[in-house]
Amino acid sequence: MAGARIALPLAGIPLLILVAIWLLPGLIGHDPWKNDDAIGIGIAHQFASHGDWLLPRLSGEHYAEDGPLFYWIAAAFAKLLGWLVAPHDAARLAGGACIALALVFVRLAGRAFQQGEARSSDQREQRGRGDAVMLLFIGCTGLLLHAHETISDTALLAGLACAYYGAALVERRPYAAGIAIGCGLGSAFLATAFAPILPLLFALLVTPLFVPDWRSRNAALALVCALVVLLPWLALWPALLHARSPALFAAWLYQANLAAFAQEPSLAAFGYMLQTLSWFAWPAWPIALWALWLYRRKPMSAGVVLPLAALVAGLGLAALARAHGELPLLPLLLPLALLGAPVLDDLRRGAANALAWFGAMTFSLLGGLIWLGYCALQTGFPPRIAANAIRLEPGFVSQFAWLPFLAAIALTLAWVALLARSQHSPQRSVTFWAAGLALFWALTMLLWLPWIDYGKSYARVARMLHASLPKQPGCIASLGLGEAQRAAFDYHAGIVTVRAELRPRHDCRLLLVQSNARQPEASWGEAWKKLWEGNRVGDRSEKFRLYAKERTTP
């Protein structure tokens, strides 16, 4: 295969340090943020505080969009580590642990595919291939933010990466391959649903048609073993859910599984998906395309056919996604990294140098802007930047801290040293990009996290709402309240509302309304009296209003 010998500028301990810089900042030290982070923490909070470990719940209601596995893990982290860090930080660490597992398995998959294709015992080549896959994966721009959120998709990535590792072992270790494939797909299913594992299932069935080595006794044993291991994952929790409530089971079956196939395909949806993927999967997708061009006249191996089939099927599934966004694209990053990493040595010199130069200049500029803004927050100079920061988050008072400041200086110097001492090689392009992303994220979290958290947190507005409630509020109805807001109010203030959209004939005497701050306040009639009005600091789109219904005398 082209590009068998990989010699990365970073390997071993330096590569591990880079991964830690990319992954660890931002996992702790801030409140739940809108949208997905607050929802995940809200569901984990329900598990940890109410003791019903079968049903995922969000602010008292069944959450049918996902399976329970990730939220079990997040709730367990919150219970085990709640004495050390805040419960929401502990829950977010569960997402970081899942991403770390995904990185381990995708690295192992790259090594195992290299070993199977080269038929070589050269440990250096195998490690190089695994490091390259992991580096290209963490270099994907769209993964950065979601890797630091409390979302079930982190467990989905870990499960799929484990299954890819098992697929790389099919030809040599069939029983280990079957266990890894079955447990990987099963955990991915239990974390999300059946639809996200379909592309890899499709790839496992298609690969024997194009790869002769997969039409063997070992391959058959591996796939049969994978099926045996997978079936309990698919059956046990859904059976328990059905036994608890057939109605809740039906809601989960449709919303988490069948809804993905209820959408009609359209060119507009496909175009939007490709447009988002163009930046979300950068720089993995152009390198993967180059790999396919190089492979066009060579015998296809499992290391090419399997991720390619999963990628094609995943693109089709993402185009059918009910909610067009970024999360359905996350599973596509794994096959893109597996396809692109083997050809890093075969990148054209001009393309490799251009990508390296683009990464070096882009993240050096972004790092400089982060430092400039931080100086403005601390000193008031430049005055225009300082004024804009205060205008966006009025009332914020910056506090200087030595430890984040010194850590940020050390990271900046390490970035300069990497640029200055790296050798000219095709691999430095993705190394610069991944290291630049790590620098950008770490500097942002070290220097700007208090400012960001001040504006994104719902803690203050939740406490203000709680303080405005009567001493015996009874039930509280809500109208227009989003999922993230419901989760935040439940977590920060213990406020669980009855949604008027689902129960319009409620008998609650308190009503919490979320509306657009730019629109005039709606009239609720003389029977309703406004008790409180508030919003997040600097938020010009959301407004919360609490009304009380006056008691009428007979």
Stockholm file with secondary structure:
# STOCKHOLM 1.0

chainA/1-554         MAGARIALPLAGIPLLILVAIWLLPGLIGHDPWKNDDAIGIGIAHQFASHGDWLLPRLSGEHYAEDGPLFYWIAAAFAKLLGWLVAPHDAARLAGGACIALALVFVRLAGRAFQQGEARSSDQREQRGRGDAVMLLFIGCTGLLLHAHETISDTALLAGLACAYYGAALVERRPYAAGIAIGCGLGSAFLATAFAPILPLLFALLVTPLFVPDWRSRNAALALVCALVVLLPWLALWPALLHARSPALFAAWLYQANLAAFAQEPSLAAFGYMLQTLSWFAWPAWPIALWALWLYRRKPMSAGVVLPLAALVAGLGLAALARAHGELPLLPLLLPLALLGAPVLDDLRRGAANALAWFGAMTFSLLGGLIWLGYCALQTGFPPRIAANAIRLEPGFVSQFAWLPFLAAIALTLAWVALLARSQHSPQRSVTFWAAGLALFWALTMLLWLPWIDYGKSYARVARMLHASLPKQPGCIASLGLGEAQRAAFDYHAGIVTVRAELRPRHDCRLLLVQSNARQPEASWGEAWKKLWEGNRVGDRSEKFRLYAKERTTP
#=GR chainA/1-554 SS CTTCCCCCSSCSHHHHHHHHHHHSTTSSSSCCBTTHHHHHHHHHHHHHHHCCCSSCEETTEECCSSCSHHHHHHHHHHHHHTTTSCHHHHHHHHHHHHHHHHHHHHHHHHHHHHHHHHCCCCHHHHHHHHHHHHHHHHTCTTHHHHTTSCCTHHHHHHHHHHHHHHHHTTTTCHHHHHHHHHHHHHHHHHHSCSGGGHHHHHHHHHHHHHCGGGSSHHHHHHHHHHHHHHHHHHHHHHHHHHHHCHHHHHHHIIIIIGGGGSSCCCHHHHHHHHHHHHHHTTTHHHHHHHHHHHHTTSCCCHHHHHHHHHHHHHHHHHHTCSSCSSGGGGGGHHHHHHHHGGGGGGSCHHHHHHHHHHHHHHHHHHHHHHHHHHHHHHHCCSHHHHHHHHHHSTTCCCCCCHHHHHHHHHHHHHHHHHHHHCCSCTTHHHHHHHHHHHHHHHHHHHHHHHHHHHHHBCHHHHHHHHHHSCSSCCCEEEESCCHHHHHHHHHHHCCCEEETTTCTTCCCSEEEEEEETTSCCCCCCTTEEEEEEECCTTCSSEEEEEEEECCCCC
#=GC SS_cons         CTTCCCCCSSCSHHHHHHHHHHHSTTSSSSCCBTTHHHHHHHHHHHHHHHCCCSSCEETTEECCSSCSHHHHHHHHHHHHHTTTSCHHHHHHHHHHHHHHHHHHHHHHHHHHHHHHHHCCCCHHHHHHHHHHHHHHHHTCTTHHHHTTSCCTHHHHHHHHHHHHHHHHTTTTCHHHHHHHHHHHHHHHHHHSCSGGGHHHHHHHHHHHHHCGGGSSHHHHHHHHHHHHHHHHHHHHHHHHHHHHCHHHHHHHIIIIIGGGGSSCCCHHHHHHHHHHHHHHTTTHHHHHHHHHHHHTTSCCCHHHHHHHHHHHHHHHHHHTCSSCSSGGGGGGHHHHHHHHGGGGGGSCHHHHHHHHHHHHHHHHHHHHHHHHHHHHHHHCCSHHHHHHHHHHSTTCCCCCCHHHHHHHHHHHHHHHHHHHHCCSCTTHHHHHHHHHHHHHHHHHHHHHHHHHHHHHBCHHHHHHHHHHSCSSCCCEEEESCCHHHHHHHHHHHCCCEEETTTCTTCCCSEEEEEEETTSCCCCCCTTEEEEEEECCTTCSSEEEEEEEECCCCC
//
